Amino acid sequence: MLRAIGGYEIFFLIVGIDVVLGPALTLVVFNPKKKWLVLDLLVIVVLQMSAFVYGVSTLLEARPAYIAALGKSFQVIQCSEITDGNLAKAKTTLPLWGPKLVGVKDPTEYVDISAAQAMESVGGGKGHMPHLHIPYADMKDEILKNAEDFDALEKDNEDKKADIQAWLKANDCDEKTCKYQAIKIRVSTFPVVVDAKTAAYKGIMPLTLKM
């Protein structure tokens, strides 16, 4: 998931600045006889700290807040995609530790229907409205009704069949005991795997679906 939302790029940028760029600049300016050496080193420290704080804040904004079950598919909702107004309407705050697994009910009020349709036109939707969130367990029947078997997925990805089976085995399931739905993460789509009987969430398989 981190790769799909661009988190690795930000992480490696932070590491590069703190581990590589900082020491490199220090070597360039370091000269014991230099009159302003302390000031130069202080500037480098300030630059490193500023870059670190910016990188961490960017990661926090980009972190996934919710894994939302929409019924026929799933969607990862990032913190930066949820407005303060929608949070206030739901009387909630963003999850701090990892994405929260939720179900999403259909909007019934005109203003919510219009807002959901508007967000769908730019890649969002009702999952971005926390006041429509419901317990994941309440979506069990609809999830299983619309979940797909792995036979077709393996047929469409014969070169990845071994990887698919290895992932399933590592997550305590197989083609018979689990099904999947599509989950959208930014511009890519992956299989989100669920138990074939209980719809229990198993994880997101790192395989880009052919849509």
MOFEN-V495574 format. One record per pair of residues at least 24 apart in sequence whose ideal C-beta (glycine too) atoms are under 10 Angstrom apart, sorted by the first residue. I is the first residue (numbers start at 1). J is the second residue. Records with the same first field share a line. If there is no record, write none. Layout:
# MOFEN-V495574
I=J / J
This chain:
# MOFEN-V495574
1=63 / 64 / 67 / 76 / 99 / 183 / 185 / 190 / 203 / 204 / 206
2=59 / 62 / 63 / 64 / 185
3=185 / 188 / 206
4=64 / 76 / 183 / 184 / 185 / 186 / 187 / 188 / 189 / 190 / 204 / 206 / 208
5=59 / 62 / 63 / 64 / 76 / 78 / 80 / 185 / 186 / 188
6=58 / 59 / 62 / 78 / 186
7=58 / 59 / 62 / 63 / 64
10=54 / 55 / 56 / 58 / 59 / 61 / 62
11=55 / 56 / 59
12=55
13=51 / 54 / 55 / 58 / 59
14=51 / 52 / 53 / 54 / 55 / 56 / 58 / 59
15=52 / 55
16=51 / 55
17=47 / 48 / 50 / 51 / 52 / 54 / 55
18=48 / 49 / 51 / 52 / 55
19=48
21=47 / 48 / 51
22=47 / 48 / 49 / 51 / 52
23=48
60=94 / 96
62=186
63=94 / 95 / 96 / 97 / 98 / 99
64=95 / 98 / 99 / 100 / 185
65=93 / 94 / 95 / 96 / 98 / 99 / 100 / 102 / 128 / 130
66=94 / 95 / 99 / 100 / 101 / 102 / 104 / 127 / 128 / 130 / 133
67=98 / 99 / 100 / 101 / 102 / 127 / 136 / 183 / 185 / 192 / 201 / 203 / 204
68=99 / 100 / 101 / 102 / 103 / 104 / 125 / 126 / 127 / 128 / 129 / 130 / 132 / 133 / 136 / 139 / 183 / 184
69=101 / 102 / 103 / 104 / 127 / 133 / 134 / 136 / 137 / 138 / 139 / 140 / 142 / 143 / 181 / 183 / 192 / 194 / 199 / 201
70=103 / 104 / 105 / 106 / 125 / 126 / 127 / 139 / 142 / 143 / 146 / 181 / 182 / 183 / 184
71=103 / 104 / 105 / 106 / 126 / 139 / 141 / 142 / 143 / 145 / 146 / 181
72=142 / 143 / 145 / 146 / 147 / 181 / 182
73=125 / 127 / 143 / 146 / 181 / 182 / 183 / 184 / 189 / 192
74=101 / 104 / 127 / 139 / 143 / 180 / 181 / 182 / 183 / 184 / 185 / 189 / 190 / 191 / 192 / 194 / 201 / 204
75=104 / 123 / 124 / 125 / 126 / 127 / 128 / 182 / 183 / 184 / 185 / 189 / 192
76=127 / 183 / 184 / 185 / 186 / 190 / 192 / 204
77=102 / 104 / 124 / 125 / 127 / 128 / 129 / 130 / 133 / 185
78=128 / 185 / 186
81=119 / 122 / 123 / 124 / 127 / 128 / 186
82=124 / 127 / 128 / 129 / 130
83=115 / 119 / 128 / 129 / 130
85=115 / 129
86=112 / 115 / 119 / 128 / 129 / 130 / 131 / 132
87=129 / 130 / 131
88=130 / 131
89=129 / 130 / 131 / 132
90=129 / 130 / 131 / 132 / 133
91=130 / 131
92=130 / 131 / 133
93=130
94=130
100=130 / 133 / 136
101=135 / 136 / 137 / 139 / 200 / 201
102=127 / 130 / 132 / 133 / 134 / 135 / 136 / 138 / 139
103=127 / 132 / 133 / 134 / 135 / 136 / 137 / 138 / 139 / 140 / 142 / 143 / 199
104=128 / 129 / 130 / 132 / 133 / 134 / 136 / 138 / 139
105=129 / 131 / 132 / 133 / 134 / 138 / 139
106=132
107=131 / 132
108=132
123=184 / 186 / 187
125=184
127=184
136=199 / 200 / 201
137=198 / 199 / 200
139=199
140=194 / 195 / 197 / 198 / 199 / 200
141=199
142=199
143=179 / 181 / 192 / 194 / 195 / 198 / 199 / 200 / 201
144=179 / 181 / 194 / 195 / 196 / 197 / 198 / 199
145=199
146=179 / 181 / 182
147=178 / 179 / 180 / 181 / 192 / 193 / 194 / 195 / 196 / 199
148=179 / 180 / 181 / 182 / 191
149=175 / 176 / 178 / 179 / 180 / 196
150=174 / 175 / 176 / 178 / 179 / 180 / 191 / 193 / 196 / 205
151=175
153=179 / 180 / 191 / 205 / 207 / 209 / 210
156=209 / 210
157=191 / 207 / 208 / 209 / 210
160=205 / 207 / 208
163=205 / 206 / 207
164=191 / 193 / 205 / 207
167=191 / 193 / 202 / 203 / 204 / 205 / 206 / 207
168=193 / 202 / 203 / 205
170=203
171=202 / 203 / 205
172=202
173=200 / 202 / 203
177=202
178=202 / 203 / 205
180=204 / 205 / 207 / 209
182=209 / 211
183=209
184=209 / 211
